[in-house]
Amino acid sequence: MREECRWVLGRLRGNKPRILLCALILFTSGSAGFIVYDLVRDRVPALMDYLFSNVFAEDELSTAINILARNISATTLMMLLGVLILPPIFVLALNGFLIGVVARYTNERGLSWLQILVGLTPHGVFEIPALIISASWGLKLGETLVNPGGGSRAAALKRVFREAAAVYVSVVLPLLIIAAFIEVLVSSKLVA
């Protein structure tokens, strides 16, 4: 177990430049969503309906599972479509943009900035790193396709895909599971 943890941490350290780039993309796009909110204000209610339809269920377990399923879909897409390079950047930027827009929208509807921060932080500290790590591995897959280094492109992609899958299962998936349940059991109650 200890060896596997070291191996995963080594892979994460090796992906640090892409992780930092993805964090910058998420922060920048979140800021953009916050700044341009006034231009999209009249479209936000319909966007909110679309984003949250089919998420909230009658019971907390079903709601957490719905949130988890959405987040698994987003992170898997970012990682697997990374061979095309642009999809992880787009999905990550879209998520950041939506965070900025939703923050402004909820503030405009009466939640204070402190309430918004308190509502996002408990699950966000798990969910946001999961998004960033997934996107960074997607970028690594795309980079490997373009520049496989020594050896064959197929072998390099296979190696990076195996690393990405191991990081996903051992880091991203647990973060998403924790985030989904905290979002339902803690975050939602802090802003209610």
N, C-alpha and C positions, 0 to 999 in steps of 0.2 A: 504494500500500500504506500509506504513512504517513497519508494522508488518511482511509482506512478505519479505521485504528487510532484516530485522534483522534475519529472519529465514534462508534465503539463505546465508547471511554472516556467521551465526553460523555453517551451514553445511560446508562452505568452510574452516572456521577455524578448524573444527573438522577433516578435510581431509588434514591439513597442512603437516604432515609427508610424505604422498603419493605425494602431490604436489611438495614438495622439491625433493623427489626421482626422480620424472618424469623430473623435470627441470635439475637435474644432468645427467640423461640418455640422454636427448636431447643435452645438452652442450657437454658431453663426445663423443657422436656419431658424432656430428657436427665437433668436433676437429679431430676425427678419419678420417672422410671424407676428411677433409682438409689435414691431414698428409699423407694419403695413395693415394692421388690424382695421383701421378706419376705412381702408379701401375695400375691404371684404365684409365689413360689418353686417350688411343686409343679407349676405349669403350664409352666415354662420349658423343661424337656427336650423336651416335645412342640413347643413354639414353635421351639426351635433346629432340630429335625428339619425342621419345615415351612419355616423360613427358608432353610436351607442345602440342602434337597433339590433336586436338579437343577441345582446350581451347580457343585459339584466334579466334574470330569471326569478321565479317565485322563491327560490331558496338560495342561500349563500353558496352552497357547494356547487350548484349548477352555474351560478354566476362566475365563481372562481374558475371553473372548468372552461367556460366560454372565453373568459379573458386569457387563460392559459393557451387555449387553442388558437386564438388570434395572434398572440405573441409568438407562439411556435411557428405559425405560418409566416409571419413577417421576418423572423430571424432566419428561418430556413431558406426563404426566398433570397434574402440578402447574401447568405453564404453560398448557396448553390448557383445562383445567377451571377456570382462574382466573376466567373470566367468571361463574362461580357463586360466587365469593369464598371460600367455606368449604373446598373441596377442597384448595387448596394449603396452607392452614393445617393441615388435618387430616393430610395426607400428611407434611408437615414435622414436625408434632408427634409423629406415630407413629414416624417415623425417629429422632427425638431420644429418645423414650421407649425404643425398642428398644436404642439405644446404651447408655443407662443400665442397662437390665436385663441386657444381654449382658455389660457390664463387670463388674457384680456377680457374675453367674453364673460367668464365667471366673475371677474372683478366688476365689470360693468353691471352684472346682475345682482351685486350686493355683497359678494364675499370679499373680505379684506385681503390684502397681499399676504399678511401673516397667515390667515386661514388657508389660502391657496398653497403657500409654502408648507404648512403643517399637513395639508392633505396630500401633497405630492411626495414629500420626503420619505415617509416610511416605506412605500413600495418602490419609489423612484431610485433609491440607493441600490436596489437589486435589479430593477428592470432596465435602467439606463446603461449600466455596464454590460448587461447581456446584449442590448442592441448594438453597442459600440464594438464589442468583441466579435459578434457575428459579422458585422459589416467589415471589420478589419480582416477577418479570414476570407471573406468574399473577395476583397481587394487582393489579398495574397494569392488566391487561386487565379485571378485575372492576370496578375503580374507574372505568375509562373507560366501561364499560357503564352504570354508575350515573350518572356525571357526565361526559358527553363534552366538556364545555367548549363553546367556540364551534363552530358548524358542526353537521353531522349526526352522529348516533350511529354510523352505518355507516362514514362516512369516518374518524372518530376511531378506531374499533375496527380498521379496516384499517391505519391508520398505526401504531398501537401493536403490532398483530400483526406487521407487517413489521419493526418495531424488535426485538420479542421474538425473532423467527425469526433475525434477523441476529446478535443477541447469543448465541442458543443455538448457532448454527453456528460462530461465531468464538471464543466463550469457553467455554460450558458443555460442548459436545461434546469439544473438545480436553482439557479438565480431566478429563472422565470416562474418556477413552481412557487418559490418563496414569495416572489412579488405578487403573484395572482392572489394568493391567500391573504397576504397582508393588505392588499388593495381592498378586498372585500371585508375582511374582519377588523381592520384597524383604520385605514385611510378614510374609507367611506363614513365611518362613525365620527371621525374627527372634524369633518366639515358639515355634518348633518345638523 
